[in-house]
Amino acid sequence: MNLKVKSLVLIAVVYLFASCNGSTSTESDKKDSSTTHEHTDTIAHEHTTTQSTTGNTGTDLMSVMNSMMNKMHSMKMTGDFDVNWANMMIEHHQGGIDMAQVELSQGKDEKMKSKAQEIITKQKDEQQKLKDIVSSYKSSGMKHGEGELEKHMNDMMNTMQAMKMSGDVDKDFATMMMHHHEHGIAMAAMEVKNGMNDELKKMAQKSITDQEKDIKEFKQWLSGKK
């Protein structure tokens, strides 16, 4: 009788141990599954965030460029080339400043970020000088160089809108600023040719020299990133 009782007790202990072990294994499996799921969700979230950031970069630069061109295109021409050029260059400089701000906030290359800061400093200074000249300017009343700035504006809009963003903010900034400067040089050359205000003509000539230097630097940097 005692032997039978002992046998039953032994069987019960074995059964209880097996049940507990199975329960522990199940809970462990659930925990591992939960951890794996959370890790997968984190990776997916990080991937989505990276894609979103990359996409926003191109959108920001393109938005700045479009805003600049729309403001320049909607400007009313006064009939005085010097005033028209100065007002256009104020907006053109603002476009360059805004693009440089995008590079500072989103770019990764230190050389391009340094160049962006240099552009902001220079173009803000020139922008203020242009505003000061316009505020005290007395028109000669003579019409000269009519239609040249407007025609160039259309050319610039077609060129800039045809650009394709790569998703690399440093490369896109360098490429856009090259085109931005090229159009700035073309407009400055018009002021040198048609302008009648000596101070503005000197500013235009200096702008050509400075922006040609910038373009050379951008080209050299981009050639090493292919």
C-alpha positions in Angstrom: 0.0 0.0 0.0 2.8 2.4 0.9 4.6 1.5 -2.3 1.6 2.3 -4.3 1.2 5.7 -2.6 4.8 6.5 -3.2 4.5 5.7 -6.9 1.5 8.0 -7.3 3.3 10.8 -5.5 6.3 10.4 -7.8 4.2 10.5 -10.9 2.4 13.7 -9.7 5.8 15.4 -9.1 7.1 14.5 -12.6 3.8 15.8 -14.2 3.9 19.0 -12.2 7.6 19.7 -13.2 6.9 19.1 -16.9 3.9 21.5 -16.8 5.9 24.3 -15.1 8.7 23.8 -17.5 6.4 24.0 -20.5 4.8 27.2 -19.1 8.2 28.8 -18.6 9.2 28.0 -22.1 6.0 29.5 -23.5 6.4 32.7 -21.5 10.1 32.9 -22.7 9.0 32.4 -26.3 6.4 35.1 -26.0 9.0 37.5 -24.5 11.5 36.7 -27.3 8.8 37.2 -29.9 7.8 40.5 -28.3 11.4 41.7 -28.2 11.9 40.8 -31.9 8.7 42.6 -32.9 9.8 45.7 -31.1 13.2 45.6 -32.7 11.7 45.2 -36.1 9.3 48.2 -35.5 12.3 50.3 -34.4 14.2 49.5 -37.6 11.2 50.2 -39.8 10.7 53.6 -38.0 14.3 54.6 -38.4 14.2 53.7 -42.1 11.0 55.7 -42.6 12.5 58.7 -40.8 15.7 58.5 -43.0 13.6 58.4 -46.2 11.5 61.3 -44.9 14.5 63.4 -44.1 16.1 62.7 -47.5 13.0 63.6 -49.3 12.4 66.8 -47.3 15.9 68.1 -48.1 15.3 68.2 -51.8 11.8 69.7 -51.2 13.3 72.5 -49.0 15.9 73.6 -51.5 13.4 73.4 -54.4 10.8 75.4 -52.4 13.4 78.1 -51.6 14.4 78.3 -55.3 10.7 78.5 -56.5 9.9 81.2 -53.9 12.9 83.3 -55.1 11.9 83.0 -58.8 8.2 83.7 -58.1 9.1 86.9 -56.2 11.5 88.1 -58.9 9.0 87.2 -61.7 6.1 89.1 -60.0 8.2 92.3 -59.6 6.9 95.4 -61.3 9.4 97.0 -63.7 10.0 100.7 -63.1 11.5 101.6 -66.5 14.9 102.4 -64.8 17.3 99.5 -65.3 19.5 100.3 -62.2 16.4 100.2 -59.9 15.1 97.1 -61.5 18.4 95.3 -61.3 19.0 96.3 -57.7 15.5 95.1 -56.7 15.9 91.8 -58.5 19.3 91.3 -56.9 17.9 91.8 -53.4 15.5 88.9 -54.1 18.1 86.9 -55.8 20.5 87.3 -52.9 17.6 86.3 -50.5 17.2 83.1 -52.5 20.9 82.3 -52.1 20.8 83.1 -48.3 17.8 80.8 -47.8 19.4 77.9 -49.7 22.6 78.4 -47.6 20.4 78.2 -44.5 19.1 74.8 -45.6 22.7 73.6 -46.1 23.6 74.8 -42.6 20.7 73.0 -41.0 20.7 69.8 -43.0 24.1 69.5 -44.7 26.9 67.1 -43.4 30.0 68.2 -45.3 31.9 70.8 -43.3 33.4 72.5 -46.4 29.9 73.1 -47.9 28.6 74.3 -44.6 31.5 76.7 -44.3 30.8 77.9 -47.8 27.1 78.3 -47.0 28.0 80.5 -44.0 30.3 82.6 -46.2 27.6 83.1 -48.8 25.1 84.2 -46.1 27.5 86.8 -44.7 28.5 88.2 -48.1 25.0 88.3 -49.6 23.4 89.8 -46.6 26.0 92.6 -46.7 25.4 93.2 -50.4 21.7 93.0 -49.9 21.7 95.8 -47.4 23.9 98.0 -49.6 21.5 97.5 -52.5 18.5 98.4 -50.2 20.3 101.6 -49.0 21.0 102.6 -52.6 17.4 102.0 -53.8 16.0 104.0 -50.8 18.0 107.1 -51.8 18.1 106.6 -55.5 16.9 109.3 -57.9 15.9 108.0 -61.3 17.4 109.5 -64.4 14.1 109.1 -66.2 15.8 107.4 -69.1 14.8 104.0 -70.2 17.6 101.6 -71.0 18.1 97.9 -71.4 14.4 97.3 -71.5 13.3 93.6 -71.5 16.7 92.1 -70.9 16.1 91.3 -67.2 12.7 89.9 -67.9 14.0 87.6 -70.7 16.7 86.4 -68.4 14.2 85.7 -65.7 12.3 83.3 -68.0 15.6 81.5 -68.9 16.5 81.2 -65.3 13.1 79.7 -64.4 13.4 77.1 -67.1 16.9 76.1 -66.1 16.3 75.9 -62.3 13.0 74.0 -62.6 14.6 71.4 -64.8 17.0 70.5 -62.1 16.7 67.0 -60.5 17.4 66.6 -56.8 19.7 63.7 -55.8 18.7 63.5 -52.2 22.2 64.5 -51.0 21.8 67.9 -49.5 25.5 68.9 -49.9 25.6 67.9 -53.6 22.2 69.5 -54.3 23.2 72.7 -52.5 26.5 72.9 -54.5 24.8 72.3 -57.8 21.9 74.7 -57.2 24.3 77.5 -56.0 26.4 77.0 -59.1 23.3 77.7 -61.3 22.2 80.5 -58.9 25.6 82.2 -59.2 25.7 81.7 -63.0 22.4 83.6 -63.4 23.6 86.2 -60.9 26.7 86.8 -63.1 24.6 87.1 -66.2 22.4 89.7 -64.5 25.4 91.6 -63.1 26.9 91.7 -66.6 23.7 93.4 -67.8 24.1 96.0 -65.1 27.7 96.7 -66.2 26.5 97.0 -69.7 23.2 99.0 -69.2 23.5 100.6 -65.8 24.0 104.3 -65.3 24.7 104.3 -61.5 28.4 104.1 -60.9 28.0 102.5 -57.4 25.7 99.8 -58.7 28.0 99.1 -61.6 31.0 98.6 -59.3 28.9 96.3 -57.1 27.9 94.3 -60.2 31.5 93.9 -61.3 32.6 92.8 -57.8 29.7 90.3 -57.8 30.9 88.8 -61.0 34.4 88.3 -59.6 33.2 86.8 -56.3 30.7 84.5 -57.8 33.1 83.2 -60.5 35.4 82.2 -57.6 32.6 80.4 -55.8 31.6 78.5 -59.0 35.1 77.3 -59.4 35.2 76.0 -55.8 31.8 74.2 -56.2 33.0 72.5 -59.4 36.2 71.3 -57.8 34.3 70.0 -54.8 31.7 68.2 -56.9 34.3 66.6 -59.1 35.7 64.8 -56.1 32.2 63.4 -55.2 31.4 61.4 -58.3 
